Each structure stands twice: as structure tokens, then as C-alpha cells.
């Protein structure tokens, strides 16, 4: 993972947990690839978590 992907983890926290050795994000669907779609998915996931 590059620095930008790690930076996204700190911005949203609910994405980019793993690295290349342990692909946690591929397994759990939490990978953020800088796309608008990934941003939208992450925001929806955060909104749902805040409801609980």
C-alpha cells in the first residue's frame, strides 16, 4: 500500500486496513482506490455504523 492509501485509512478509518501481505480489504470489501465510487461506499458504510 502506498502512502495515499494509508492516508485514506486515517481520513475515513473504515477502509484500507490491510496491506499487500494480508489483503484484509479484499476479503471484507473495505478497499478504497481513490475513486468516487469507493468514496461513496465508504460514506454509506460510515453512516450506517453511526446509526447503531
Secondary structure, 3 states (H helix, E strand, C coil): CCHHHHHHHHHHCCCCCCCCCCCHHHHHCCCCCCCHHHHHHHHHHHHHHHHC
